């Protein structure tokens, strides 16, 4: 813990250096917000899927900048609950590097570079939800110059935002990094390859016997109208977790391909076999209206198409959370989807998605499938 405290003091000193020497700057403050409105029709042998409508995400926030410093505060509301989203401060260290501290999404693979509301498949691939960690309190260094993009992060577990340290009993921690090489980043001609890696110690669990000795990993079916678990693995007697994900992005004119492979291993104690899980997704994108795809330096990926664009997206995801050697059967999932995205203007997007999802080999749960027709109108500013 002392090392973490010293690291925190070092990071704060980086933010404070030369502040007194800076010339007078102008404070700029801008409001932010978003509203997602969903509707869905479901057909499944699981009776938990009920047709309906929802507002799965509504947010208000503020962005501020002052010289080399920027800050963001974002508060969300969904299903009767208020939650804290992005809360961070960052300092521009140079024209191509920055340091960010607070609660935010640390970069681990291509999918981590875009927010949940900007997924071109409407809902993120199940593998990313199962093997990634949403927002975490920590610090991230980012380097973005020419053909290279890289990040390095240190963080604590997600429950640290919700509970005091004495309630946690112990605080899990971890580190991750994303490295990308992008030799082609021209309008209409993009190519990049990358790899991300991560390490974590066991996480909080409300069950005292499992607290900080386990990982509870999983993902829901790809809809936010109904919240139904699709795959889930509880790994007990855990020592630590390692994971990595290579990524690929390629685009030529109005056609693009995105893909990631995931591998995760939980090392265990007391003679238990280590647990292994994996997943992969592929996304084929095409602009029916809107010209060519372009590169986004901010996301290190494909930029959001211009207003007026119409996009068609084919997606496939496979997630395997069953490991016979470890005797943990979290389930296997196959998901095929077709999505249309109409970018009405700079702030509004309409989406339509059809998906077929099937899960098998999950202990204690019957095999099940879901046909889902969903639509979303979203406003983001």
N, C-alpha and C positions, 0 to 999 in steps of 0.2 A: 504493500500500500504506500510505503514511503517513496518508492520509485515512481509510482503513479502521480503522487503529489508533486514530486520534483519535476516530473515531466510537464505537469500542468503549469507550474510556476515558470518553467522555461518557455512554454508556448505563450503565456501572457506577456512575458518580457519581449517576445518577438513583436507582439502587437503594439506594445508601448514604445518601442525604440523610435527615436527621432520625432515623436509626436510634437514636442515643444518646438522643434526646429522647423516644423511645417508652416508654410504661409497660411494665411486665413483662407478657409474653404467655405463653400456654400453647402448647407444642409438641404438635401433633397428628400422629400417624403412622398411616396405614392401608395394609394390603397390597392389592395389585391383582393380577388375573390373568385369563387367558382360555384356553379350549380350543375349537378348531374341529375337528369330525370330519366328513369328507365321504365320500360314496360316489357313483359315477357309472357310467352305461351310455352308450356312445358308438357312433354309426354314422357312418362317414366314409370317403371314398375315400383319405384320408391314413392310412396304417397306423401312424403314431405315436400315434394315439388308441387306447388300450387301456383296457378297463373296469377299474375298481379302486376302492380306498379309500385315504384319506390323512388325516393330521393336518397340514393345511397351515399351522397357526399355533398355537403354545402359548407363553404369556407369563407371566412373573412380574414383579412390580414393587412400587413403593411410592410413595405420595403423602404429602406432608408440608405442614403449614401452620403459620405462626408470625406472628401479627399480620397485617400487610398482605402478607406474603410467602407464596408457595406454590412447591412444587417437585415434580417427578415424575421417576422413573427407571423405565424399562420395558425388559426384556430378552426377546427372542423366540428361539424355537427352531423350525426347520422343515427337514426333509429333511437332517438331520445337521449343520446349521450353526447357530451361535449368532450373533445379530445385535443391535445396539443400536437401539432404537426411540426413543420419546420420552425425552429427557433435557433438562429445562429448569427454569429458575427464573423466576417472574413476580412482579411487584409491583403491587398495586392502587394506582393513582394517585388515583382518586376512586371514588365509588359507581357510576360508569358508564364507567370507562376503566382500562386496565391496560397494562403493558409486559412482554413475554415475551422471554427470551433463552435460546438453547440450540439443540438439534436437535429439530425438530418439523415438523408439517404447516402450512405457511403458507397462508392462505386465498386461493384463486383460484377463485371460482365456488361454487355450491351444493354440489357433490359433495365439495369439500375440507373442508366443515364436519363431516362424519361419518367415523368410522373405517372401515377396510376391512371390518370384521366387521359393521357396522351398515347396509350397503347393502341397501335394500329389494328390489333385484333380485338379491340374493345376491352377484353379482359386479358390480363397477362398470361403467358404460358404457365401451365400448372407446375412444371419443373422449376421455374423461377420462384414461384410462391413457396414451394417446398424446401428449396435449398438456399434461399436468400433471406436476409434479415431486414427488411423495411428500414425504419429509422432507428438510429442508435446515438447515444451521447458519446462524443469523442472529438477527435481532431483529424483533419485530412489535408495533406499537402497535394496540390495539383500542378502539373507541368504540362503546358500546351504550346508546342512550337513546331512549325513545319510538319515533317512526316512522323513526329513522335508525340504521343500523349501518354501521360502516366499519373497515377495517384498512389498515395500510401497513407493508410489510416490506422489509428489505434482507437479502441472504443471499449465501453463497458456494456453489459447486457441490457436488453430493452426494458426490463422491469425496473431499472434504476430511475426511469422517469416517473414511475407510478408509486414506488415505495421508498421509504427511508432505509438507510443502510442497516439499521438495527432490525428492521422488519425483514429484510432480505436474508440476514444472518451471515451472508457472505456475498461478495460481488464478483460475478463472472466477468471476464474480460477477453479481448481478442484483438486481432490485427488482420488487415486485408490490403490487397493492392490490385490495381488494374493497369496493364501495360499494353499499348496499342501501336502498331506500325501501320501507317496509311500512305503508301507511295502514290496513290491516285486520289485526289480530292477536288477534282474539277467538276463544274456543272455538267451533268450528263455522263460522267465517267468517274466512278468511285470504286475504290478497293481498299480494304483494310483487314488486318488479322490481329488478334490480340489474345491475351491470356490473363486470367485473374486467379488469385489464390487467397485462401483465408484460413485462420486458426482461431479456435475458441476453447474456452474452458466450460465445464458444465453450467447449466442455467438454473434459475430459480424454479422451484415447484412448490405448490401449496401443501403438498404431502411431505411432511418432515422427513420421511424415509427416503424420498427421492430428491430432496432439495440439494442442488449443486452436486448431485451425483448422477444426473441423467440429462438426456435431450429428448424433447417431445417435438417431433418434426411431422409436418403434414401440410395438406392444402385442401381447399374446398372445391366443389364443382365450379366451373367457370361462369358463375352468375352471382350478382349481389342482391338480387331480388329475394332469393331463398338462400339461406346459409346452411349448406349441407356438406359434411366432411366427405371427401372422396378418397384420400389416402392419408394414413397416419401411422407413425411408428414411434413407440416409446422405447428408448434405449436406456436401460438401467446400468448401474455399475460402470459409468462412463468416466474416462480419464481426461480425454480431450477430443477435439474434432478437427479434421483437416478437410479442405475442399478446394476444388479448382474448376475453372470453366474456360475452355478456349472459345473464341468467337470469330465469326466471319461476316463481313458486309461487302457486297458487290452490287454495282448498279451501272447500267448502260442505257442512256436515254430515259424512257419512261418505265423501265423494268428494273426491279431490284430484288435481291435475295439477302435474307438475314438468318443466321443460325447460331446456336450455342449447344455445347455438350456439357453436362454437369457430372462430376464425380465427387462423392462424399464418403469419408470413412470416419467412424467413431471408434477410437481405441478404448478398450475396456479393461477392467481390473478383475481380480479374484478368479482368474482362469477362464473367463467368458470369452468366446470368440468375438473378434472385432466385427463391427457392423459396416456393411458397404451398401450404398445406394447410388443410383445414376438416373440420368434423364437427358433428353435431347428435344429440340424443337427446330422446325424450319418454317420460314415465312417467305412466300413469294408475293411481291407487291407489283401492281401495275397502275399507272395513271391513265385512265381513259380520257380524262380532260385535265389539262394543267401543265403540259410541257414535260421537262426532264427533272429527275431527282437531283438534289443538291446536298452538299456536305454541310454539317453543322459543327463548328468548332466547340461550341458550348457543351454539346452532348457527346461529341466524338462519335457521330453516327449520321443518319440521314435527317436532313432538316424537314420540318413540317411543311407539306406542300402549300403553295400559294392559295390565297382566297379564290374561290370559284372552282377549285380542283375537285375531281371525282376520282376516287381510288378504289380498286378492288384488291382484296387480300385473301390468299389461300394460306391456311396454317395447319400444321400437324405437330402434335406434342406426344411424347411417350415418357412416362415416369415410372420407375421401378423402385419401390420401397420395401420389397420383400427379399430377405436374405436367408436362404435355407440353412446355411452353415451357422449363422448366428441365432437361428430359430426365432427370427422376428419377421412377421408377415404383415407389413404395412400396406400392401396392395400394389397392383399394377394398373396403370391408367393409359388409355389411348384416347386422343381427342383430335377430331378433324373439324375445321371451321372454315366458313366463308364470310367475309366482312366487307361491307361497302361503307366508305367514309366520304361524306360530302362536306367540304370545307367552305361553309357559307360565306364567312368573312373572317377578319382577323381574330374575332373573339368567339365565334360560334361554329360548332361542328355537329352534324347529324350522322349517326351511325346505325347500321343494321347488321345483325350477325345471326347466322344459323350455325349450330354446332351439334355434333354427335359425340358423346362421351361415354366410354364404357370402362368400368373398373372390375378387376378380378383379383383373386388370391389375397384378400384381406381377411385376417383372422377374425372370426366371430361375426363377419358381415357377409351377407349373400352377394353374389355377383349382381351388378346392376348397370343399367344404361340410361342415358338421358338424351332426348331430342329437344333442343331449345331454340326458339325463335325470340330474339331480343332486339330492342331498339333503344337508342339513347339520344337525347338532345342535351347538349352541354354548352355552357357559357363560361369562359375563363378570361379574366382580365388581370 
